[in-house]
């Protein structure tokens, strides 16, 4: 079990040893983001901007305009909403080489409630031209996403859920922006997820196998651009799709998947698991997931539902 934020900062430090243009900015949450570990190694390349996310992204844009590669770190809710205009107009519009890292995404910040749980950030960031949107599902992909983000010429938004998760991928896994992964093959139904939900999906798939339901599991670490080819191939194979995400059901993975399948003129049985049209509350992470229909049992029931429709 490894917390992806630790893996991300570890990789930033390694990248910075070779790339002197890399700098890190933080919005006075360096203890939580773990960026202070970067500060301890490269104090002259670290900037704490205080609780001022709009200024954080404004300064990051200025640094990028001079040829630096700034990585701006804060909570996802503030990166995508409080600094939304700066992200859109000062970074994405001029296509500047800024990497924005939104931490404590989804329900991983259960204790702090609705004001700190980012459940709209993917819908917002997916709508911005020039912006790549990525979400790691384990520590291995977190490191590879950090590498890919720094190499990519242009703005990137990385959504990270701050929560220890199982290591799923092999260290030799190749990562490319825009590529999805078939983590498990199956014939009856496809589950599409991203982030820490992947581990729950794999647990659910094991339980469903005992019922004779073979689940295909797709992980989409890049939400923009989405791996449409992989999705279409799996949809044609199983004829049934279930999506799960710690995000509003509106504008996130479910919306992206549905748009892709409609444009490809593919008809499937579909269930989307996400936060419905409600505000969330404070609580333990696993309790909130169960409350809002994102737990392992909810995944299992959604799969049963689409398979039942198929049999009828």
N, C-alpha and C positions, 0 to 999 in steps of 0.2 A: 504494500500500500504506500503510494508516494503522492505527495501533494504537488500538483502541476506547477504551482507558483515557484516552488523550490527549484524544480527542473528548469523552468523558464529562466530564472535569474542565473542559475549555474551556467546555462548555455550562453547567455548574454556576456558573462564574464569571459568565457572561452573565446567567443567571437571578438570581443573587444581587444584581446591580446594580439590579434592579427589585424584588426581593422581599427585604425586610430580615428576614423571619422565617427565612430559610434559613441553617442552620448545618451545619458538617461536623465529624464526629468520626472519629478514626482509631485503630487499635490498634497504633501504633508501626511501621507499614509504609508511611508516607507517601511514601517514596522510590519504592517499588514501585507503590503505587496512584496516584501522582502527585498525591495530595491536598495535598502541600506547596505546590503551585502555587496552590491556593486559599488556603492559609495566607498566602502571600506577598502576596496581594491584600487578603484580609480577615483579618488576624491576630486581631482581636477576636471573630471568628465561627468560629474553628477550635479544636478541642480534641483533643489527643493523650492518649489514655487509657492508654497503655502496653500491654504485652502482657497484656491483661486483657479478653478479648472478652465475657465475661459482664457485666462492669462497663460495657463499651462500650454494649451494648444496654440495660442497666438505666438508664444515664444518658440515653440517647436516648429511652427511654420517658418519663422524668421531664421532659425538655425538651418533648416532644410534649404532655404533659399541661398544660403552661403556655401552649400555643398556638404554640410554635416548630415549624419543619419541619426535623427533624434528618435528615441523611444520614450513616449509619454505614458506614464503609468498612474492609474487612479481606479476608482470603482466604476464598473460598467454603467451604472445608473447616471453618474455624473459626466462621464465621457460622452455618453450618447444623448443626454437630455440637457443638462446645465450648459454644456459646451457644444450643443448641437450646431449652432450657427457657425461657430469657429471651425468645427470639423467640416461642415459642408462648404462654406464660402472661402475660408482661408487656407484649407488644406486640399480638399477634393477638387474644387473648381480650378485652381492653378496646377493641380496634379503634382503636389509636392511630396517629397520622399520622406513622409512622416509615418511612424509606426505607433498606433494608439493601442494600448493594452487596457481592456476593461475587466477588472477583477471582481470577485464576489458576485458573479453573474447568476441569474436564475434564482433558485431557492437555496443556494449554498450559503447565503447570509441569512439563514432563517431567523436568528435571534433578533435582528434589527428591524424586521418587518417591512412593510410596503415601501417606506421611504428609501430603503437601501437594497431592495430586491429588484434587480433589473430584468423586467419581463417584456420590454418593448424594444430593446436595443437592436435586435436583429432586423425587425421591421423597419426601423429608422435607417440603419446603416446599409441595408440591402438596396435602399432607394437612392443612394448617392452614386452618381457616375464616378468612374475611375477608382472606386474603393473596393479592394479585396476584403472579404469577410471570412475569417477562419476561427474554428473552435477545436481545441485538442480534446481527445477522449482519454488519454493516459499520458504518463510522463515521457514515454518514447516519442509520441507524436508532438508533444509540447516542445521538445528540443528541436525536432525537425521543422516544426512550424516557425520557431525562432530563427533558424538558419534561413529558411525560405523567405521569411518576411524581410530580413536584412538584405538578402540578395535581390529581392524584387525592387525594381525601380518604380516607385509610386506609392501612394497611400495604402495603408493596410490597417484593418481593425481586427484585433485578436481578442476574442471573448474567452475568459478563463474562469472556471468555477473553482473556488478555493476550497478544496476538499480532497482528502486522501482517497485515491482510487487504485484499483488493481492495475498492474501492468499487463496490457493485453497484446501489444505489438512486440515483435522481435526487433532487436536493435538494428538489424540489417534491412528492415523495411524501407523501401524507397518512397519518398514523399515528393509530390509535385503539386503546386497550386492548381486547384480545379479537379483533382483526382479523388474519387471515392473508393471505398474498399468493401469487398464482399468478405465479411469476417466469418460468416458461416453460410454454407450452402443448404438450400432446402427447396421443396417442390410445391408446398401448399399455400404459403403466404409469405410476404416480404415485410419485415419490420425495418423502417428507416429511422435512424437517430443520429445524434451527435453529442459530444461532450460526455459528462459522467453518466448519462443515462445508458450508455452502451453496456456498461457492466450489468445493469438491471435487466436489460434486454437479453443478454446472453444467459442470465440465470432463468429468465422466463422461458427462453427457448429450450433449455434443458428440461424444465418441467413439462412443457408442451410435448416434447418428444416422447415422454412416458404415456401420453394420451394418443400417440400415433400421429401427431401433427408435426410435420417437418417444416421448420421455419428457416427462411433465408434472412440473414441479418446484413444490412448495409450500414456502414458508417460514413457520414458525410462531413469530414473535417473542414472542407471548404464549402461554405454556404453560398458564396458568390465569388467566382462562377461555380454553379452547381454542376456535378457530373451527370449530365442528362443522359448520356449514352448508357452509363451503368444502370441508372434508374429505369430507363425504358426497357432495357434488356431483361431486368429482373421482373418488371411488371408484366411483360409478355410471357414470361416463364410461369409465374405463379397466379396471375390474375387477381391478386388481392394485396392491398397495401395497408399497413398500419404505421403511422408516424407518431413519435413521442418526443417531446421537447419541454424543457423548463423555460417556457416563454409563452406569451400570449398565442392562442390558437390563430389569431389574426396576424398575418404579415410575416410569420416565421417559416419554419420548415414545411408545415402542412400546406401553407399557401404556395410556397415554391414548388412543392411536389405536384400539387393539383394543377398548377399552371403548366408545368412541364408535360404532364400526361394529357391534358386537354389539347395542348398545341400539337402533341404527337398523335392525337386522335386515338388514344388508347382508353378503353372503358374497363375499369376495375372496380372491385368491391373495396371500399375505403373507410377507415376510421382514423381520426386525428385526435391524439391525446395531447393536451396542452392546457394552459390556464384559460378558462372560459371568461366571459365578460364580467369579471369580478376583481376587486382589489384583494390582495392577499393579507396575511397577518403575521405576527411574530410566533415563533415556535421552533421546535427541534426540526432539523431538516427532513428526517425520515417521516415524522408525523405530518408535516406540511405536504409532502409528496403523496402520502396516503389520502389526506383530506381533499386534495385537489385532483385526484384521479391519475396520479403519475407513478404509483408504486408498482411493484412486480405483479401483484394480483390484478391490477387494472390492465396491465399489458396482456396478461394471460386471458382475461375476459374479452378484451377487444379482439384478440386473435380468434377466440372461440366464436365470437359473433360473426366475423367475416367468413369463417369456414362453415358455419351453420347456414349462412345465406347461400354459400356455394352448393351445399348439399341439397338445399331446397330448390 
